[in-house]
Amino acid sequence: MRLFSRFSVCIFLITASLAFGQKVGVVDVQKVFDGYQKVKEAREKLEKSQKIAMEELEIFRDELEKIVKELKEMEDKLKNPNIDSSSLKSKYQEKVQVAKEKQDDMVAYDKRAKATIAQRQRNLLVEHLEDIRAAIKKVAGVKGLDLVLNSSETQLGVFFATDQTDFTEEVIITLNAESK
C-alpha cells in the first residue's frame, strides 16, 4: 500500500509539473552518494574500523584457544592416577572460569563492535544528506528546474528519464568541488 501511495504521489507531481509547464529533472541520489568524496573517505574509515575490530576478535580467539589447549592438557593430567589431582582440580576450575570470562568478553566486544559499525553506516547517509541536497538545489537552480526526482533503482517513482533530464554527474562534480 505504501509503495502504491509513493508511486501515486510521483505520478501526480509529474503530471502537475507537465500541466503547469514546469521543468523536471532527475538525480540518482545513490549514485551521487557513492560518488561523493567525503562519503568515500568516511567509508574508508569505516572499513578500517571493521578491520581493527576483526583483528581484535582474532586476538580474543587466539587467547581463548590457548586457554582451551591448557584446559585439555589439565584434563589429561587429571586422568592420570599417579598425579595428585586435588590442587590440579582447583586450578582447572579457575582456568574454566577464566575461559568463560574470556568468551563472554569476546561476545560482548563483538556485539559492541557490530553495533558501533552499524550505527556509523546509518550515520553516513544522515551526515552527508544535507550536502547532497544543497548540491542538487544548486545545480537545479542553474538548470532552471522546478522539480527534481530521485531516480535511484531503490526508488520506484521514476521508471524512465532521458539523459537530458538526469544531472547526477553534475551534482557529484559540484559536491566534490565544494568539499576540496
URQUIJO-V251669 format. One line per field, one symbol per residue. phi: phi as a letter, one per 40 degrees, with the letter a starting at -180 (. if undefined). psi: psi as a letter, one per 40 degrees, with the letter a starting at -180 (. if undefined). burial: I if it has 24 or more other ideal C-beta (glycine too) atoms within 12 Angstrom, else O. A space follows every 50 residues. Layout:
phi: ???
psi: ???
burial: ???
//
This chain:
phi: .ccccccccccdccccccccgccbbbbcccccdcccdccdcccccccccc cccccccccdccccccccccccccccccccccbccccccccccccccccc cccccccccdcccccccccccccdcccbccccdccccccccccgccabbc bdccbccbcaacccccbdccccccdccccc
psi: dddddddddddddddddddefihiiihgddddddehdddddddddddddd ddddddddddddddddddddddddddddeheehheddddddddddddddd dddddddddddddddddddddddddddeddddddddddddddefidhhih eidehedhdhhiddehfddddddddddde.
burial: OOOOOOOOOIOOIIOOOOOOOOOIIIIIIOIIIIIIIIIOOIIOOIOOOO OOIOOOIOOIOOOIOOIOOOIOOIOOOOOOOOOOOOOOOOOIOOIOOOIO OIOOOIOOIOOOIOOOIOOOOOOIIOOIOOIIIOIIOOIIOOIOIOIIII IOOOOOIIOOIOOOIIIIOIIIOIIIOOOO
//
